[in-house]
Every structure is written in structure tokens, then in C-alpha cells.
Amino acid sequence: MIKKYKRKYFALIGIIIFSMLVFTIVVYVIMPRGKPIISLKPDELFEIINDGDIICRLGDRFWSQVFKNTSITDKRFSHLGIIRINNDNVTVIHAEGTIGAGRDFVKEQSLEDFLGIARAIGIYRTKNINGFQISNKAVDYLGIPFDWKFDMNDVSEIYCTELLYIILKELLPEIELGTTYIKELGRDIIPLEAISNSEYFSEIYFN
């Protein structure tokens, strides 16, 4: 009888330890590590940015490091969005994957919120397309689910750089952005350096 209770006791302890381990891993993945180091406040960007500019950031979360490392030569950024200026209201439209398939989508949030986890910022401006056209097109994609398969052949779901690429191709069909083959996915994706290294963009700001 005593051995039976001991087995149950140790089984319960094992379940508790396993649950704590799973909880720790989940917290590690979704919670930021370290405080953002950006000193620039959103209102200080107002004199720099234009409607339709591309804002890149390096986030402080687990997935930020994963996306950053898809770039080969320029690992300064992990995510991007499109700046929209509407009646002095500055927002960022971006496809963000933070939780999981089916619960992430193209969203519009304040510039301040977008910068909330930024550890680095870059502002890029297209050379051959009016910025208003870019931000205006971006609105059409609000609510589209985030593409966790990173499949550019299926536009029913969109990841961050894919959103920009789709819009640019509508406005300037001859434009091309570089891709990187990701073995784990078995396909090419558009890394952040495809924007920062592209001849179609000018770097306006980096911090």
C-alpha cells in the first residue's frame, strides 16, 4: 500500500515538474527579454517619416531572433511595417505573427505601439513609387491572416515582407526583391535585408 502511494506521489511530482517546464518554455517564447534600447520617441520621427515609408525594427522577442537570422548580410532587423499618415494620425500597417496560426493577421497600430519592443529602427523610402499609393494599398490587406507557412504562392495568408512585396508588385510590376532559401521550410522567403540592401529603396534613418 505504501509503495502504491509513493508511486502516485512521484507521478504527481513528475506531472508538476513537466507542467512547470512547459510553462517556462512558453513564457520564454512569448515574453520580451531586456528593455528596448531605442531612445527616439515617436513624435521625434514625425519630421523624418513620410506617408508610405517602410519602417523596420529589431524586436526583443524569441521570434525576432529567428526572423533576423533569415538575412545573411544585414541582420539589423526582424520585422517591418508600412507607415500610414492620415489626418496627422501616424500608424503602422504590418503582418505580425506572435501567437500562432489563425490568430495573427495584418493589423494597423499606432507608431508608439509598433516601437514598443524595438531595439533598432530603420526607415526606408521607395525611389520610384509615391508613398501614398503604398499606404493606401496596405489598407486593403487589413485582417488578412498571417502566413505561418511563408508561402508566397498563396496570398490568402501573408507574412510581413510578403505584404510589402505584394503591394510593390501591384504598383511597379517589374520590381523584384531578393529571397533566401530556408531549408526547414523548403522554400524561399523574402528576408529583411531584401529591403535594406535593395536598389529600390533609400535608407532615411537608422538607430
N, C-alpha and C positions, 0 to 999 in steps of 0.2 A: 504493500500500500504506500509506504513512504517513497519507494523508488518511482511509483506511478506519479505521485505529486511532484517529485523532483523533475521528472521528465516534462511535465506540464509547465513547471516553473521556468525551466531553462528554455522551453519552446516559446513561452511568453516573452522572456527576456530577449530571445533572438528576434522575435517579431518587432519588438520595441526598437531594438538597435537598428534593424533593417529600415524601419519607418523613419527613424531619425536620419539615417544616411540618405535616403531618398529625398527627404525634406531639405537637407543641407545642399544636395546637388541642385535641386530646383531653385533654391534661393540664390545659389551661386550663378546660375544661368541668367535669371531674370533681374537680379538686383545690380545696381551700379557699384563699381569698386573705385573708390577715390573720388574726390571732388573735382568738378570741371575746373580747368585752369584758364578758361577764356576770361580776359579782363574787359574785353569790349562789350559794352551794353548795347541792346537792340537800338536804342534811339541814336547811338553814335554811328550806326550803319546807315541811317536814313540818307545821309549826304553822299553815300558811296553807291548804294544799290539803285538799279533801275527795274522797272516792271519787266518780268521775263528773264531776269538774271538767274543763273544757276548757282545755288548755294550748296557747297559740300561741307561735310563735317566729319570729324573723327569722334565717334561716340565712346562711352566708357563702359559698355556692357559686353558680355561674352560674345554675342554675335557680331559686335563691331570689329573685334579682332579677326574673326573668321572672314568677314567681307573685305576688310582691309587687306588681308593677305592674298586675295584673288588678283591684286595688282602686283606686277613684277618689279617695275622700276620706280613707281611713285606710291608709297604706302602711307601717305599723309591722311587719307580719308577712308571712310567706311560707308557713307550714305550721302544721298543728295536729294534736293528738292527744288522746286521752281517757285521763285518769288512772284507774288501777285500783289500789286498795289491798286487798291480800289477805294477811291474817295479817301485817301490818306490812311486807309487801313492796310497794314502790311501783314500778309500771311504767307505761308509756305505750303504748296501742294506737293505731296510726296506719297509714294507707295512704301509703307513701312511694315516689315514683318517682325513682330516682337513676341507674339504669343503662340501662334500655331495656325495651321491650315484651317480656313473657314472663318477665322476671327480677326484677320488683318485685311486691310484694304487701302485704297487710295484715299487720303484724307487731306483736309485743309486745317491747319492750326496756326496760331499766332507765331510770329517770328521769335518772340521771347520763349515760348514753349519749345520750339524747334531747337533753340540754342541751349536749352536747359541741361543737356547731357554732353554738350560739345567740349572737346578737348583741343580742337583745332578747327579753323574755319577757312574756306576758300570761296571767293566769289568769281564766277566766270561769266563772260558775256559773248554771245554769238556774234560773229563778224558779218554774216550775210542774211540774217533774219531779224525782223523787227521783234523786240521783246514782247510787245503787247500781243502779238499773234501767238507766241508761245504760251503765255499765261492764260490767254483766252481759250486756247485749245485744251489746256490742262484741266480746266473746269469740267469739260465733257467727260473726263475719266473718273471723277469723284465717285467713290463707292465700289469701284471695280476691285475684286478680291486680290490679295497679294499672291504672287505666283511662287509657291514653295518648290515647284518642280523646275523653275527657271527655264521654262520652255518658250522661246521666242516665236515658235510657230503657232502658239495658241494665245490669242490676245484677249481671251475671256478672263485671264488672270495676268497680272503684271507685277514685275519687281521693279526696284527703284530706277536703275539706269535704263531699263526697258521702257519705262514710261516716257522718259525724255527722248529716247531713240524713236519711238513710235510717232511722237509729236513732230520731231525734226524731219522725219521721212515724209510726213504729210505736207510739210511746208517747203522742204527742199529735197526732192526725191533722190538727187544724186549724192546726198551726204552719206558717209559711212563712218562708223566708229569701230575701233579695234576690239577684238574679242580675245578671251583666254580660255583654253580648254581645261575644264575641271574633270579630272578622271573620275572622282566619286559620283558626279552627276552624269557622266557620259555625254556631255555636250559643252558647247561654247557658251560663255556668258560675257556680258559687257562689264568690265571692271571699272572702277572709279577713275583709273588713270587714262581711260579712253576719252575722258573729257579734259582732264588736266594736261594731257600731252597732245591734244588734238589741234590741228591747224585751223579748225573751225571756231575755236574759242580763244578769247584773250583773258588772261588772269588779271582781275581787277584788284584783288585783295587776298592776302594770306596772313593768318595769325595763329 
